[in-house]
Amino acid sequence: MILTYCNIDGKRHRVRAKITTEHPSSHYGQPVIVLDDGDALDLQSWILCNYQIVKASKNELQQLEKIKKDWDYYG
């Protein structure tokens, strides 16, 4: 999956990411977005850095729906 975000420099940057349940931030099988550096992306970072999905497979989009439901519940 490819995402873009806006950093403090005000420019958009591209980053690769994957969705997995095999990360310490995943709880009870809930998928998380993991960036290339190994860090999980949280709701606060998603909003503050204005992350956007550039490219995602059908399966990734389905997993993103699960993440969105979790963020809606806790956000």
PQR file of N, CA, C, O and H, with PARSE charges and radii, in Angstrom:
ATOM      1  N   MET A   1       0.860  -1.154   0.000 -0.4000 1.5000
ATOM      2  CA  MET A   1       0.000   0.000   0.000 -0.0000 2.0000
ATOM      3  C   MET A   1       0.914   1.226   0.000  0.5500 1.7000
ATOM      4  O   MET A   1       2.001   1.213   0.578 -0.5500 1.4000
ATOM      5  N   ILE A   2       0.449   2.268  -0.655 -0.4000 1.5000
ATOM      6  CA  ILE A   2       1.207   3.517  -0.690 -0.0000 2.0000
ATOM      7  C   ILE A   2       0.347   4.625  -0.089  0.5500 1.7000
ATOM      8  O   ILE A   2      -0.822   4.784  -0.437 -0.5500 1.4000
ATOM      9  H   ILE A   2      -0.434   2.278  -1.124  0.4000 1.0000
ATOM     10  N   LEU A   3       0.951   5.383   0.817 -0.4000 1.5000
ATOM     11  CA  LEU A   3       0.291   6.500   1.479 -0.0000 2.0000
ATOM     12  C   LEU A   3       1.091   7.770   1.224  0.5500 1.7000
ATOM     13  O   LEU A   3       2.272   7.716   0.883 -0.5500 1.4000
ATOM     14  H   LEU A   3       1.901   5.254   1.099  0.4000 1.0000
ATOM     15  N   THR A   4       0.437   8.904   1.391 -0.4000 1.5000
ATOM     16  CA  THR A   4       1.159  10.173   1.430 -0.0000 2.0000
ATOM     17  C   THR A   4       0.806  10.857   2.744  0.5500 1.7000
ATOM     18  O   THR A   4      -0.243  10.608   3.338 -0.5500 1.4000
ATOM     19  H   THR A   4      -0.523   8.948   1.667  0.4000 1.0000
ATOM     20  N   TYR A   5       1.717  11.729   3.180 -0.4000 1.5000
ATOM     21  CA  TYR A   5       1.478  12.511   4.395 -0.0000 2.0000
ATOM     22  C   TYR A   5       2.157  13.854   4.252  0.5500 1.7000
ATOM     23  O   TYR A   5       3.056  14.024   3.429 -0.5500 1.4000
ATOM     24  H   TYR A   5       2.569  11.931   2.697  0.4000 1.0000
ATOM     25  N   CYS A   6       1.726  14.799   5.052 -0.4000 1.5000
ATOM     26  CA  CYS A   6       2.306  16.129   5.054 -0.0000 2.0000
ATOM     27  C   CYS A   6       3.104  16.294   6.346  0.5500 1.7000
ATOM     28  O   CYS A   6       2.546  16.220   7.440 -0.5500 1.4000
ATOM     29  H   CYS A   6       0.995  14.661   5.721  0.4000 1.0000
ATOM     30  N   ASN A   7       4.378  16.512   6.216 -0.4000 1.5000
ATOM     31  CA  ASN A   7       5.257  16.647   7.367 -0.0000 2.0000
ATOM     32  C   ASN A   7       5.335  18.113   7.789  0.5500 1.7000
ATOM     33  O   ASN A   7       4.686  18.969   7.187 -0.5500 1.4000
ATOM     34  H   ASN A   7       4.831  16.573   5.326  0.4000 1.0000
ATOM     35  N   ILE A   8       6.113  18.396   8.803 -0.4000 1.5000
ATOM     36  CA  ILE A   8       6.252  19.753   9.312 -0.0000 2.0000
ATOM     37  C   ILE A   8       6.822  20.711   8.265  0.5500 1.7000
ATOM     38  O   ILE A   8       6.644  21.925   8.370 -0.5500 1.4000
ATOM     39  H   ILE A   8       6.640  17.700   9.291  0.4000 1.0000
ATOM     40  N   ASP A   9       7.507  20.166   7.254 -0.4000 1.5000
ATOM     41  CA  ASP A   9       8.053  21.009   6.187 -0.0000 2.0000
ATOM     42  C   ASP A   9       6.975  21.497   5.221  0.5500 1.7000
ATOM     43  O   ASP A   9       7.252  22.316   4.344 -0.5500 1.4000
ATOM     44  H   ASP A   9       7.652  19.181   7.169  0.4000 1.0000
ATOM     45  N   GLY A  10       5.743  20.995   5.379 -0.4000 1.5000
ATOM     46  CA  GLY A  10       4.624  21.431   4.548 -0.0000 2.0000
ATOM     47  C   GLY A  10       4.522  20.725   3.205  0.5500 1.7000
ATOM     48  O   GLY A  10       3.615  21.008   2.422 -0.5500 1.4000
ATOM     49  H   GLY A  10       5.518  20.330   6.092  0.4000 1.0000
ATOM     50  N   LYS A  11       5.443  19.812   2.934 -0.4000 1.5000
ATOM     51  CA  LYS A  11       5.432  19.080   1.666 -0.0000 2.0000
ATOM     52  C   LYS A  11       4.827  17.696   1.860  0.5500 1.7000
ATOM     53  O   LYS A  11       4.900  17.115   2.943 -0.5500 1.4000
ATOM     54  H   LYS A  11       6.180  19.582   3.570  0.4000 1.0000
ATOM     55  N   ARG A  12       4.223  17.175   0.779 -0.4000 1.5000
ATOM     56  CA  ARG A  12       3.680  15.822   0.818 -0.0000 2.0000
ATOM     57  C   ARG A  12       4.805  14.830   0.546  0.5500 1.7000
ATOM     58  O   ARG A  12       5.665  15.061  -0.304 -0.5500 1.4000
ATOM     59  H   ARG A  12       4.164  17.646  -0.101  0.4000 1.0000
ATOM     60  N   HIS A  13       4.784  13.736   1.277 -0.4000 1.5000
ATOM     61  CA  HIS A  13       5.768  12.674   1.135 -0.0000 2.0000
ATOM     62  C   HIS A  13       5.042  11.347   0.923  0.5500 1.7000
ATOM     63  O   HIS A  13       3.949  11.133   1.448 -0.5500 1.4000
ATOM     64  H   HIS A  13       4.085  13.549   1.968  0.4000 1.0000
ATOM     65  N   ARG A  14       5.664  10.465   0.148 -0.4000 1.5000
ATOM     66  CA  ARG A  14       5.112   9.135  -0.085 -0.0000 2.0000
ATOM     67  C   ARG A  14       5.798   8.144   0.832  0.5500 1.7000
ATOM     68  O   ARG A  14       6.983   8.277   1.141 -0.5500 1.4000
ATOM     69  H   ARG A  14       6.552  10.640  -0.278  0.4000 1.0000
ATOM     70  N   VAL A  15       5.037   7.145   1.264 -0.4000 1.5000
ATOM     71  CA  VAL A  15       5.592   6.106   2.116 -0.0000 2.0000
ATOM     72  C   VAL A  15       4.858   4.794   1.839  0.5500 1.7000
ATOM     73  O   VAL A  15       3.654   4.777   1.580 -0.5500 1.4000
ATOM     74  H   VAL A  15       4.075   7.037   1.013  0.4000 1.0000
ATOM     75  N   ARG A  16       5.599   3.722   1.898 -0.4000 1.5000
ATOM     76  CA  ARG A  16       4.987   2.397   1.781 -0.0000 2.0000
ATOM     77  C   ARG A  16       4.521   1.963   3.157  0.5500 1.7000
ATOM     78  O   ARG A  16       5.121   2.304   4.177 -0.5500 1.4000
ATOM     79  H   ARG A  16       6.577   3.736   2.108  0.4000 1.0000
ATOM     80  N   ALA A  17       3.445   1.207   3.159 -0.4000 1.5000
ATOM     81  CA  ALA A  17       2.907   0.698   4.420 -0.0000 2.0000
ATOM     82  C   ALA A  17       2.263  -0.653   4.168  0.5500 1.7000
ATOM     83  O   ALA A  17       1.968  -1.014   3.029 -0.5500 1.4000
ATOM     84  H   ALA A  17       2.958   0.930   2.331  0.4000 1.0000
ATOM     85  N   LYS A  18       2.050  -1.389   5.239 -0.4000 1.5000
ATOM     86  CA  LYS A  18       1.328  -2.653   5.122 -0.0000 2.0000
ATOM     87  C   LYS A  18       0.345  -2.741   6.281  0.5500 1.7000
ATOM     88  O   LYS A  18       0.471  -2.045   7.288 -0.5500 1.4000
ATOM     89  H   LYS A  18       2.290  -1.096   6.165  0.4000 1.0000
ATOM     90  N   ILE A  19      -0.617  -3.601   6.109 -0.4000 1.5000
ATOM     91  CA  ILE A  19      -1.600  -3.836   7.162 -0.0000 2.0000
ATOM     92  C   ILE A  19      -1.346  -5.233   7.693  0.5500 1.7000
ATOM     93  O   ILE A  19      -1.239  -6.193   6.930 -0.5500 1.4000
ATOM     94  H   ILE A  19      -0.719  -4.167   5.291  0.4000 1.0000
ATOM     95  N   THR A  20      -1.251  -5.335   9.014 -0.4000 1.5000
ATOM     96  CA  THR A  20      -0.927  -6.625   9.608 -0.0000 2.0000
ATOM     97  C   THR A  20      -1.542  -6.748  11.001  0.5500 1.7000
ATOM     98  O   THR A  20      -1.868  -5.755  11.652 -0.5500 1.4000
ATOM     99  H   THR A  20      -1.338  -4.555   9.634  0.4000 1.0000
ATOM    100  N   THR A  21      -1.686  -7.983  11.429 -0.4000 1.5000
ATOM    101  CA  THR A  21      -2.058  -8.256  12.824 -0.0000 2.0000
ATOM    102  C   THR A  21      -0.840  -8.804  13.577  0.5500 1.7000
ATOM    103  O   THR A  21      -0.928  -9.125  14.762 -0.5500 1.4000
ATOM    104  H   THR A  21      -1.421  -8.790  10.901  0.4000 1.0000
ATOM    105  N   GLU A  22       0.290  -8.906  12.881 -0.4000 1.5000
ATOM    106  CA  GLU A  22       1.532  -9.429  13.453 -0.0000 2.0000
ATOM    107  C   GLU A  22       2.441  -8.297  13.907  0.5500 1.7000
ATOM    108  O   GLU A  22       3.604  -8.238  13.508 -0.5500 1.4000
ATOM    109  H   GLU A  22       0.362  -8.645  11.918  0.4000 1.0000
ATOM    110  N   HIS A  23       1.927  -7.408  14.731 -0.4000 1.5000
ATOM    111  CA  HIS A  23       2.685  -6.272  15.241 -0.0000 2.0000
ATOM    112  C   HIS A  23       2.283  -6.081  16.703  0.5500 1.7000
ATOM    113  O   HIS A  23       1.125  -6.318  17.048 -0.5500 1.4000
ATOM    114  H   HIS A  23       0.983  -7.456  15.056  0.4000 1.0000
ATOM    115  N   PRO A  24       3.204  -5.659  17.567 -0.5600 1.5000
ATOM    116  CA  PRO A  24       2.864  -5.456  18.979  0.2800 2.0000
ATOM    117  C   PRO A  24       1.700  -4.491  19.217  0.5500 1.7000
ATOM    118  O   PRO A  24       1.034  -4.575  20.248 -0.5500 1.4000
ATOM    119  N   SER A  25       1.448  -3.581  18.282 -0.4000 1.5000
ATOM    120  CA  SER A  25       0.332  -2.640  18.441 -0.0000 2.0000
ATOM    121  C   SER A  25      -1.020  -3.247  18.102  0.5500 1.7000
ATOM    122  O   SER A  25      -2.061  -2.656  18.389 -0.5500 1.4000
ATOM    123  H   SER A  25       1.989  -3.512  17.443  0.4000 1.0000
ATOM    124  N   SER A  26      -1.005  -4.421  17.495 -0.4000 1.5000
ATOM    125  CA  SER A  26      -2.252  -5.116  17.171 -0.0000 2.0000
ATOM    126  C   SER A  26      -2.759  -5.821  18.427  0.5500 1.7000
ATOM    127  O   SER A  26      -2.020  -6.551  19.088 -0.5500 1.4000
ATOM    128  H   SER A  26      -0.160  -4.901  17.262  0.4000 1.0000
ATOM    129  N   HIS A  27      -4.015  -5.592  18.738 -0.4000 1.5000
ATOM    130  CA  HIS A  27      -4.616  -6.216  19.917 -0.0000 2.0000
ATOM    131  C   HIS A  27      -5.818  -7.041  19.488  0.5500 1.7000
ATOM    132  O   HIS A  27      -6.679  -6.566  18.747 -0.5500 1.4000
ATOM    133  H   HIS A  27      -4.615  -4.999  18.201  0.4000 1.0000
ATOM    134  N   TYR A  28      -5.868  -8.282  19.963 -0.4000 1.5000
ATOM    135  CA  TYR A  28      -7.007  -9.173  19.711 -0.0000 2.0000
ATOM    136  C   TYR A  28      -7.274  -9.340  18.221  0.5500 1.7000
ATOM    137  O   TYR A  28      -8.429  -9.430  17.804 -0.5500 1.4000
ATOM    138  H   TYR A  28      -5.168  -8.668  20.565  0.4000 1.0000
ATOM    139  N   GLY A  29      -6.218  -9.381  17.418 -0.4000 1.5000
ATOM    140  CA  GLY A  29      -6.367  -9.616  15.991 -0.0000 2.0000
ATOM    141  C   GLY A  29      -6.794  -8.413  15.180  0.5500 1.7000
ATOM    142  O   GLY A  29      -7.106  -8.547  13.997 -0.5500 1.4000
ATOM    143  H   GLY A  29      -5.280  -9.307  17.757  0.4000 1.0000
ATOM    144  N   GLN A  30      -6.817  -7.230  15.794 -0.4000 1.5000
ATOM    145  CA  GLN A  30      -7.199  -6.016  15.079 -0.0000 2.0000
ATOM    146  C   GLN A  30      -6.036  -5.583  14.182  0.5500 1.7000
ATOM    147  O   GLN A  30      -4.918  -5.424  14.672 -0.5500 1.4000
ATOM    148  H   GLN A  30      -6.564  -7.121  16.755  0.4000 1.0000
ATOM    149  N   PRO A  31      -6.272  -5.390  12.885 -0.5600 1.5000
ATOM    150  CA  PRO A  31      -5.181  -4.975  12.005  0.2800 2.0000
ATOM    151  C   PRO A  31      -4.693  -3.559  12.306  0.5500 1.7000
ATOM    152  O   PRO A  31      -5.453  -2.698  12.749 -0.5500 1.4000
ATOM    153  N   VAL A  32      -3.412  -3.348  12.056 -0.4000 1.5000
ATOM    154  CA  VAL A  32      -2.806  -2.022  12.207 -0.0000 2.0000
ATOM    155  C   VAL A  32      -2.023  -1.694  10.944  0.5500 1.7000
ATOM    156  O   VAL A  32      -1.579  -2.589  10.226 -0.5500 1.4000
ATOM    157  H   VAL A  32      -2.794  -4.047  11.697  0.4000 1.0000
ATOM    158  N   ILE A  33      -1.858  -0.403  10.681 -0.4000 1.5000
ATOM    159  CA  ILE A  33      -1.050   0.061   9.554 -0.0000 2.0000
ATOM    160  C   ILE A  33       0.379   0.212  10.062  0.5500 1.7000
ATOM    161  O   ILE A  33       0.633   0.915  11.040 -0.5500 1.4000
ATOM    162  H   ILE A  33      -2.219   0.325  11.265  0.4000 1.0000
ATOM    163  N   VAL A  34       1.304  -0.456   9.386 -0.4000 1.5000
ATOM    164  CA  VAL A  34       2.714  -0.402   9.779 -0.0000 2.0000
ATOM    165  C   VAL A  34       3.506   0.244   8.649  0.5500 1.7000
ATOM    166  O   VAL A  34       3.449  -0.197   7.501 -0.5500 1.4000
ATOM    167  H   VAL A  34       1.098  -1.027   8.592  0.4000 1.0000
ATOM    168  N   LEU A  35       4.240   1.286   8.990 -0.4000 1.5000
ATOM    169  CA  LEU A  35       5.053   2.016   8.022 -0.0000 2.0000
ATOM    170  C   LEU A  35       6.369   1.288   7.778  0.5500 1.7000
ATOM    171  O   LEU A  35       6.718   0.367   8.516 -0.5500 1.4000
ATOM    172  H   LEU A  35       4.286   1.644   9.922  0.4000 1.0000
ATOM    173  N   ASP A  36       7.098   1.701   6.745 -0.4000 1.5000
ATOM    174  CA  ASP A  36       8.376   1.071   6.387 -0.0000 2.0000
ATOM    175  C   ASP A  36       9.374   1.019   7.535  0.5500 1.7000
ATOM    176  O   ASP A  36      10.185   0.096   7.611 -0.5500 1.4000
ATOM    177  H   ASP A  36       6.814   2.449   6.146  0.4000 1.0000
ATOM    178  N   ASP A  37       9.320   2.008   8.433 -0.4000 1.5000
ATOM    179  CA  ASP A  37      10.275   2.031   9.551 -0.0000 2.0000
ATOM    180  C   ASP A  37       9.881   1.085  10.685  0.5500 1.7000
ATOM    181  O   ASP A  37      10.597   0.983  11.681 -0.5500 1.4000
ATOM    182  H   ASP A  37       8.661   2.758   8.371  0.4000 1.0000
ATOM    183  N   GLY A  38       8.738   0.387  10.541 -0.4000 1.5000
ATOM    184  CA  GLY A  38       8.299  -0.584  11.542 -0.0000 2.0000
ATOM    185  C   GLY A  38       7.344  -0.022  12.570  0.5500 1.7000
ATOM    186  O   GLY A  38       6.803  -0.776  13.379 -0.5500 1.4000
ATOM    187  H   GLY A  38       8.156   0.469   9.732  0.4000 1.0000
ATOM    188  N   ASP A  39       7.119   1.287  12.561 -0.4000 1.5000
ATOM    189  CA  ASP A  39       6.196   1.905  13.503 -0.0000 2.0000
ATOM    190  C   ASP A  39       4.759   1.761  13.021  0.5500 1.7000
ATOM    191  O   ASP A  39       4.477   1.846  11.826 -0.5500 1.4000
ATOM    192  H   ASP A  39       7.558   1.899  11.903  0.4000 1.0000
ATOM    193  N   ALA A  40       3.858   1.542  13.974 -0.4000 1.5000
ATOM    194  CA  ALA A  40       2.431   1.485  13.651 -0.0000 2.0000
ATOM    195  C   ALA A  40       1.884   2.907  13.584  0.5500 1.7000
ATOM    196  O   ALA A  40       2.269   3.776  14.366 -0.5500 1.4000
ATOM    197  H   ALA A  40       4.087   1.473  14.945  0.4000 1.0000
ATOM    198  N   LEU A  41       0.992   3.120  12.650 -0.4000 1.5000
ATOM    199  CA  LEU A  41       0.380   4.434  12.461 -0.0000 2.0000
ATOM    200  C   LEU A  41      -0.866   4.519  13.335  0.5500 1.7000
ATOM    201  O   LEU A  41      -1.752   3.669  13.244 -0.5500 1.4000
ATOM    202  H   LEU A  41       0.679   2.414  12.014  0.4000 1.0000
ATOM    203  N   ASP A  42      -0.933   5.545  14.180 -0.4000 1.5000
ATOM    204  CA  ASP A  42      -2.102   5.713  15.042 -0.0000 2.0000
ATOM    205  C   ASP A  42      -3.017   6.802  14.496  0.5500 1.7000
ATOM    206  O   ASP A  42      -2.650   7.537  13.579 -0.5500 1.4000
ATOM    207  H   ASP A  42      -0.213   6.235  14.254  0.4000 1.0000
ATOM    208  N   LEU A  43      -4.192   6.893  15.064 -0.4000 1.5000
ATOM    209  CA  LEU A  43      -5.196   7.847  14.603 -0.0000 2.0000
ATOM    210  C   LEU A  43      -4.694   9.285  14.690  0.5500 1.7000
ATOM    211  O   LEU A  43      -4.921  10.075  13.774 -0.5500 1.4000
ATOM    212  H   LEU A  43      -4.490   6.296  15.808  0.4000 1.0000
ATOM    213  N   GLN A  44      -4.024   9.626  15.766 -0.4000 1.5000
ATOM    214  CA  GLN A  44      -3.538  10.993  15.943 -0.0000 2.0000
ATOM    215  C   GLN A  44      -2.569  11.376  14.824  0.5500 1.7000
ATOM    216  O   GLN A  44      -2.682  12.461  14.254 -0.5500 1.4000
ATOM    217  H   GLN A  44      -3.840   8.983  16.510  0.4000 1.0000
ATOM    218  N   SER A  45      -1.627  10.502  14.509 -0.4000 1.5000
ATOM    219  CA  SER A  45      -0.672  10.777  13.436 -0.0000 2.0000
ATOM    220  C   SER A  45      -1.384  10.855  12.088  0.5500 1.7000
ATOM    221  O   SER A  45      -1.058  11.701  11.255 -0.5500 1.4000
ATOM    222  H   SER A  45      -1.535   9.620  14.972  0.4000 1.0000
ATOM    223  N   TRP A  46      -2.368   9.959  11.877 -0.4000 1.5000
ATOM    224  CA  TRP A  46      -3.118   9.952  10.624 -0.0000 2.0000
ATOM    225  C   TRP A  46      -3.761  11.320  10.389  0.5500 1.7000
ATOM    226  O   TRP A  46      -3.722  11.856   9.281 -0.5500 1.4000
ATOM    227  H   TRP A  46      -2.633   9.272  12.554  0.4000 1.0000
ATOM    228  N   ILE A  47      -4.344  11.868  11.436 -0.4000 1.5000
ATOM    229  CA  ILE A  47      -5.044  13.151  11.315 -0.0000 2.0000
ATOM    230  C   ILE A  47      -4.058  14.311  11.217  0.5500 1.7000
ATOM    231  O   ILE A  47      -4.166  15.134  10.308 -0.5500 1.4000
ATOM    232  H   ILE A  47      -4.376  11.433  12.336  0.4000 1.0000
ATOM    233  N   LEU A  48      -3.106  14.387  12.134 -0.4000 1.5000
ATOM    234  CA  LEU A  48      -2.186  15.524  12.180 -0.0000 2.0000
ATOM    235  C   LEU A  48      -1.300  15.632  10.947  0.5500 1.7000
ATOM    236  O   LEU A  48      -0.969  16.736  10.513 -0.5500 1.4000
ATOM    237  H   LEU A  48      -3.019  13.718  12.872  0.4000 1.0000
ATOM    238  N   CYS A  49      -0.914  14.495  10.381 -0.4000 1.5000
ATOM    239  CA  CYS A  49      -0.048  14.503   9.200 -0.0000 2.0000
ATOM    240  C   CYS A  49      -0.842  14.358   7.901  0.5500 1.7000
ATOM    241  O   CYS A  49      -0.267  14.233   6.820 -0.5500 1.4000
ATOM    242  H   CYS A  49      -1.183  13.599  10.733  0.4000 1.0000
ATOM    243  N   ASN A  50      -2.157  14.377   8.023 -0.4000 1.5000
ATOM    244  CA  ASN A  50      -3.039  14.341   6.850 -0.0000 2.0000
ATOM    245  C   ASN A  50      -2.690  13.189   5.906  0.5500 1.7000
ATOM    246  O   ASN A  50      -2.503  13.393   4.706 -0.5500 1.4000
ATOM    247  H   ASN A  50      -2.624  14.479   8.901  0.4000 1.0000
ATOM    248  N   TYR A  51      -2.605  11.976   6.462 -0.4000 1.5000
ATOM    249  CA  TYR A  51      -2.324  10.802   5.630 -0.0000 2.0000
ATOM    250  C   TYR A  51      -3.442  10.590   4.630  0.5500 1.7000
ATOM    251  O   TYR A  51      -4.616  10.815   4.926 -0.5500 1.4000
ATOM    252  H   TYR A  51      -2.757  11.811   7.436  0.4000 1.0000
ATOM    253  N   GLN A  52      -3.060  10.156   3.450 -0.4000 1.5000
ATOM    254  CA  GLN A  52      -4.006   9.827   2.391 -0.0000 2.0000
ATOM    255  C   GLN A  52      -3.570   8.529   1.722  0.5500 1.7000
ATOM    256  O   GLN A  52      -2.377   8.259   1.587 -0.5500 1.4000
ATOM    257  H   GLN A  52      -2.107   9.973   3.210  0.4000 1.0000
ATOM    258  N   ILE A  53      -4.539   7.737   1.309 -0.4000 1.5000
ATOM    259  CA  ILE A  53      -4.258   6.488   0.613 -0.0000 2.0000
ATOM    260  C   ILE A  53      -4.096   6.795  -0.867  0.5500 1.7000
ATOM    261  O   ILE A  53      -4.981   7.380  -1.491 -0.5500 1.4000
ATOM    262  H   ILE A  53      -5.508   7.957   1.419  0.4000 1.0000
ATOM    263  N   VAL A  54      -2.959   6.394  -1.421 -0.4000 1.5000
ATOM    264  CA  VAL A  54      -2.694   6.585  -2.836 -0.0000 2.0000
ATOM    265  C   VAL A  54      -3.014   5.305  -3.601  0.5500 1.7000
ATOM    266  O   VAL A  54      -3.635   5.341  -4.663 -0.5500 1.4000
ATOM    267  H   VAL A  54      -2.240   5.918  -0.914  0.4000 1.0000
ATOM    268  N   LYS A  55      -2.584   4.183  -3.049 -0.4000 1.5000
ATOM    269  CA  LYS A  55      -2.772   2.901  -3.717 -0.0000 2.0000
ATOM    270  C   LYS A  55      -2.974   1.820  -2.655  0.5500 1.7000
ATOM    271  O   LYS A  55      -2.208   1.722  -1.696 -0.5500 1.4000
ATOM    272  H   LYS A  55      -2.079   4.154  -2.186  0.4000 1.0000
ATOM    273  N   ALA A  56      -4.019   1.013  -2.846 -0.4000 1.5000
ATOM    274  CA  ALA A  56      -4.287  -0.092  -1.931 -0.0000 2.0000
ATOM    275  C   ALA A  56      -5.033  -1.179  -2.687  0.5500 1.7000
ATOM    276  O   ALA A  56      -5.851  -0.897  -3.563 -0.5500 1.4000
ATOM    277  H   ALA A  56      -4.641   1.093  -3.625  0.4000 1.0000
ATOM    278  N   SER A  57      -4.741  -2.411  -2.341 -0.4000 1.5000
ATOM    279  CA  SER A  57      -5.437  -3.536  -2.960 -0.0000 2.0000
ATOM    280  C   SER A  57      -6.845  -3.652  -2.366  0.5500 1.7000
ATOM    281  O   SER A  57      -7.167  -3.006  -1.369 -0.5500 1.4000
ATOM    282  H   SER A  57      -4.076  -2.640  -1.630  0.4000 1.0000
ATOM    283  N   LYS A  58      -7.657  -4.470  -2.984 -0.4000 1.5000
ATOM    284  CA  LYS A  58      -9.020  -4.697  -2.488 -0.0000 2.0000
ATOM    285  C   LYS A  58      -8.975  -5.251  -1.067  0.5500 1.7000
ATOM    286  O   LYS A  58      -9.753  -4.832  -0.211 -0.5500 1.4000
ATOM    287  H   LYS A  58      -7.396  -4.995  -3.794  0.4000 1.0000
ATOM    288  N   ASN A  59      -8.069  -6.187  -0.817 -0.4000 1.5000
ATOM    289  CA  ASN A  59      -7.925  -6.762   0.522 -0.0000 2.0000
ATOM    290  C   ASN A  59      -7.488  -5.701   1.530  0.5500 1.7000
ATOM    291  O   ASN A  59      -7.994  -5.667   2.652 -0.5500 1.4000
ATOM    292  H   ASN A  59      -7.437  -6.528  -1.513  0.4000 1.0000
ATOM    293  N   GLU A  60      -6.556  -4.841   1.140 -0.4000 1.5000
ATOM    294  CA  GLU A  60      -6.102  -3.775   2.032 -0.0000 2.0000
ATOM    295  C   GLU A  60      -7.240  -2.811   2.344  0.5500 1.7000
ATOM    296  O   GLU A  60      -7.362  -2.345   3.477 -0.5500 1.4000
ATOM    297  H   GLU A  60      -6.145  -4.869   0.229  0.4000 1.0000
ATOM    298  N   LEU A  61      -8.067  -2.510   1.361 -0.4000 1.5000
ATOM    299  CA  LEU A  61      -9.209  -1.623   1.604 -0.0000 2.0000
ATOM    300  C   LEU A  61     -10.186  -2.242   2.596  0.5500 1.7000
ATOM    301  O   LEU A  61     -10.754  -1.535   3.429 -0.5500 1.4000
ATOM    302  H   LEU A  61      -7.968  -2.888   0.440  0.4000 1.0000
ATOM    303  N   GLN A  62     -10.385  -3.547   2.515 -0.4000 1.5000
ATOM    304  CA  GLN A  62     -11.249  -4.235   3.478 -0.0000 2.0000
ATOM    305  C   GLN A  62     -10.653  -4.162   4.882  0.5500 1.7000
ATOM    306  O   GLN A  62     -11.372  -3.944   5.858 -0.5500 1.4000
ATOM    307  H   GLN A  62      -9.924  -4.121   1.839  0.4000 1.0000
ATOM    308  N   GLN A  63      -9.342  -4.344   4.978 -0.4000 1.5000
ATOM    309  CA  GLN A  63      -8.673  -4.254   6.282 -0.0000 2.0000
ATOM    310  C   GLN A  63      -8.722  -2.823   6.821  0.5500 1.7000
ATOM    311  O   GLN A  63      -8.859  -2.616   8.027 -0.5500 1.4000
ATOM    312  H   GLN A  63      -8.758  -4.520   4.186  0.4000 1.0000
ATOM    313  N   LEU A  64      -8.612  -1.845   5.934 -0.4000 1.5000
ATOM    314  CA  LEU A  64      -8.707  -0.444   6.353 -0.0000 2.0000
ATOM    315  C   LEU A  64     -10.082  -0.136   6.943  0.5500 1.7000
ATOM    316  O   LEU A  64     -10.190   0.677   7.861 -0.5500 1.4000
ATOM    317  H   LEU A  64      -8.501  -2.013   4.955  0.4000 1.0000
ATOM    318  N   GLU A  65     -11.116  -0.767   6.434 -0.4000 1.5000
ATOM    319  CA  GLU A  65     -12.460  -0.589   6.999 -0.0000 2.0000
ATOM    320  C   GLU A  65     -12.492  -1.053   8.445  0.5500 1.7000
ATOM    321  O   GLU A  65     -13.114  -0.407   9.288 -0.5500 1.4000
ATOM    322  H   GLU A  65     -11.028  -1.427   5.689  0.4000 1.0000
ATOM    323  N   LYS A  66     -11.831  -2.161   8.744 -0.4000 1.5000
ATOM    324  CA  LYS A  66     -11.762  -2.668  10.120 -0.0000 2.0000
ATOM    325  C   LYS A  66     -11.022  -1.678  11.015  0.5500 1.7000
ATOM    326  O   LYS A  66     -11.432  -1.428  12.148 -0.5500 1.4000
ATOM    327  H   LYS A  66     -11.325  -2.686   8.059  0.4000 1.0000
ATOM    328  N   ILE A  67      -9.933  -1.119  10.500 -0.4000 1.5000
ATOM    329  CA  ILE A  67      -9.168  -0.139  11.277 -0.0000 2.0000
ATOM    330  C   ILE A  67     -10.021   1.096  11.523  0.5500 1.7000
ATOM    331  O   ILE A  67     -10.042   1.623  12.635 -0.5500 1.4000
ATOM    332  H   ILE A  67      -9.599  -1.323   9.579  0.4000 1.0000
ATOM    333  N   LYS A  68     -10.721   1.558  10.503 -0.4000 1.5000
ATOM    334  CA  LYS A  68     -11.577   2.733  10.640 -0.0000 2.0000
ATOM    335  C   LYS A  68     -12.640   2.513  11.712  0.5500 1.7000
ATOM    336  O   LYS A  68     -12.896   3.411  12.514 -0.5500 1.4000
ATOM    337  H   LYS A  68     -10.704   1.130   9.600  0.4000 1.0000
ATOM    338  N   LYS A  69     -13.255   1.351  11.739 -0.4000 1.5000
ATOM    339  CA  LYS A  69     -14.266   1.047  12.763 -0.0000 2.0000
ATOM    340  C   LYS A  69     -13.658   1.110  14.161  0.5500 1.7000
ATOM    341  O   LYS A  69     -14.287   1.600  15.099 -0.5500 1.4000
ATOM    342  H   LYS A  69     -13.047   0.621  11.087  0.4000 1.0000
ATOM    343  N   ASP A  70     -12.439   0.613  14.289 -0.4000 1.5000
ATOM    344  CA  ASP A  70     -11.748   0.662  15.579 -0.0000 2.0000
ATOM    345  C   ASP A  70     -11.453   2.101  15.960  0.5500 1.7000
ATOM    346  O   ASP A  70     -11.671   2.485  17.109 -0.5500 1.4000
ATOM    347  H   ASP A  70     -11.929   0.216  13.527  0.4000 1.0000
ATOM    348  N   TRP A  71     -10.963   2.910  15.024 -0.4000 1.5000
ATOM    349  CA  TRP A  71     -10.664   4.310  15.305 -0.0000 2.0000
ATOM    350  C   TRP A  71     -11.930   5.084  15.624  0.5500 1.7000
ATOM    351  O   TRP A  71     -11.918   5.953  16.496 -0.5500 1.4000
ATOM    352  H   TRP A  71     -10.786   2.598  14.090  0.4000 1.0000
ATOM    353  N   ASP A  72     -13.038   4.781  14.923 -0.4000 1.5000
ATOM    354  CA  ASP A  72     -14.314   5.439  15.211 -0.0000 2.0000
ATOM    355  C   ASP A  72     -14.775   5.114  16.632  0.5500 1.7000
ATOM    356  O   ASP A  72     -15.334   5.967  17.321 -0.5500 1.4000
ATOM    357  H   ASP A  72     -13.048   4.075  14.214  0.4000 1.0000
ATOM    358  N   TYR A  73     -14.537   3.885  17.061 -0.4000 1.5000
ATOM    359  CA  TYR A  73     -14.949   3.466  18.399 -0.0000 2.0000
ATOM    360  C   TYR A  73     -14.144   4.173  19.489  0.5500 1.7000
ATOM    361  O   TYR A  73     -14.698   4.649  20.480 -0.5500 1.4000
ATOM    362  H   TYR A  73     -14.083   3.191  16.502  0.4000 1.0000
ATOM    363  N   TYR A  74     -12.821   4.232  19.285 -0.4000 1.5000
ATOM    364  CA  TYR A  74     -11.953   4.808  20.305 -0.0000 2.0000
ATOM    365  C   TYR A  74     -11.706   6.304  20.123  0.5500 1.7000
ATOM    366  O   TYR A  74     -11.292   6.985  21.061 -0.5500 1.4000
ATOM    367  H   TYR A  74     -12.371   3.845  18.480  0.4000 1.0000
ATOM    368  N   GLY A  75     -11.962   6.818  18.911 -0.4000 1.5000
ATOM    369  CA  GLY A  75     -11.681   8.220  18.631 -0.0000 2.0000
ATOM    370  C   GLY A  75     -12.798   9.073  19.106  0.5500 1.7000
ATOM    371  O   GLY A  75     -12.748  10.294  18.960 -0.5500 1.4000
ATOM    372  H   GLY A  75     -12.299   6.265  18.149  0.4000 1.0000
TER
END
